[in-house]
Amino acid sequence: MAVQSTLVNTGMSIKYKAGIDALGNDVVKAKRFSNVKVTAADENILLVATTLGTLMKDEVLEIVRSNDSLIVNL
């Protein structure tokens, strides 16, 4: 069976340390940005997310790119 995968949506998330809970564990939250161009290079996404991170009061822990693809039978 032949299938075709087409990239249809890209997003990015910035995970950050939002504080510490009562047990002393880090509280991690994420800010998601949808509708990133599917053709955007990883380097550009990292640059934008890093720049946005400098505007945040909390420590950035991780930057994640997420891709959604449509898979169909041929």
C-alpha positions in Angstrom: 0.0 0.0 0.0 1.4 3.4 -1.0 0.8 6.4 1.1 1.6 10.1 0.8 2.4 12.5 3.6 1.9 16.2 3.2 3.0 18.7 5.8 0.0 20.9 6.6 0.7 22.8 9.8 3.7 23.8 11.9 3.8 25.3 15.3 6.3 26.0 18.1 6.2 25.9 21.8 8.4 27.6 24.4 8.6 25.7 27.6 9.5 27.8 30.6 10.0 27.5 34.4 7.0 29.3 35.9 8.0 28.7 39.5 8.4 26.1 42.2 5.6 24.1 43.8 5.2 23.3 47.5 7.4 20.2 47.2 10.2 22.1 45.6 9.6 20.8 42.1 9.8 23.1 39.1 6.5 24.2 37.6 6.9 24.0 33.8 4.4 25.7 31.5 4.4 26.2 27.7 3.4 29.0 25.4 2.3 27.6 22.0 2.5 29.6 18.7 0.4 28.2 15.9 0.4 29.0 12.2 4.2 29.0 11.8 5.1 28.7 8.1 5.6 25.0 7.2 8.6 26.1 5.1 10.3 27.8 8.1 13.8 26.5 8.7 14.6 25.1 12.2 17.3 27.7 12.6 14.7 30.5 12.0 12.2 29.0 14.5 15.0 28.7 17.1 16.0 32.4 16.5 12.5 33.7 16.8 11.7 31.6 19.9 15.0 32.6 21.6 14.3 36.2 20.9 10.8 35.9 22.3 12.3 34.1 25.3 14.4 37.1 26.1 11.2 39.1 26.6 9.8 36.6 29.1 10.4 37.0 32.8 10.7 33.3 33.3 13.6 31.0 32.4 13.2 29.3 29.0 13.8 25.5 29.3 13.0 24.2 25.9 11.9 25.1 22.4 9.8 22.6 20.5 8.8 22.5 16.9 5.7 20.5 16.1 4.6 19.4 12.6 1.2 18.1 11.5 1.0 16.0 8.4 -1.9 14.7 6.3 -1.4 11.0 5.4 -3.5 9.6 2.5 -3.6 6.4 0.5 -2.5 6.6 -3.1 
